[in-house]
């Protein structure tokens, strides 16, 4: 059976998933993959699990969204990239993931 674990490339999200993947990969009947962006591939290689990179070239956009140069505090709208071009690029990321995986893109918010 195949098990795909999906995580963003930030260490606080990726490393726990890699730990789970290593444990699951020890099971004889499981084919385990970690799915993230290209920035996560080196950490996956070190852990010894199979990894698949999605969103080629999107690491800069993701970094802009998750690490803005200002404090977000209790204002979630501040988490959106301030530059309209980057905001549009961030909004297109879910559709790019779906097209890479072959699944239909759906917006749930």
Protein Blocks (a to p, Z undefined) as FASTA:
>chain_A
ZZdddddfbfklmmmmmmmmmmmmmpmkbccdddddfklmmmmmmnopacddehehilmm
mmmmmmccbdfkjafklmpcfblklmmmmmmmmmmmmmmnopacddfZZ
